[in-house]
Amino acid sequence: MNITINAKQLRGSLPDVVARVRRGGRVTVIYRSTPAFQIVPLDDTDAPRAALAEDPLYRAEPVGRSTDGKTAADHDAILYRR
């Protein structure tokens, strides 16, 4: 069973995600509208994976646009003090 969550949801529900993965689930984490990584059970590391280019989430378009004219780097500087 694979679920998809964003990074904010991951931070807010980490104990639930850990429990789900321990039961054999897989979690795809989205960061900035793009799949960033998967969380899989340890015993699942040898399972064959589909090519990333075949994953429909990988090819998905961004879900929104900035309305303030700033770039993603500008937003990072504001949010993360970079």
ABEGO torsion letter per residue (X at the ends): XBBBBBAAAAAAAAAAAAAAAAAGBBBBBBBGGBBABBBBBAAAAABBBBBAAABAAAABBBABBBAAGBBAAAAAAAAAGX
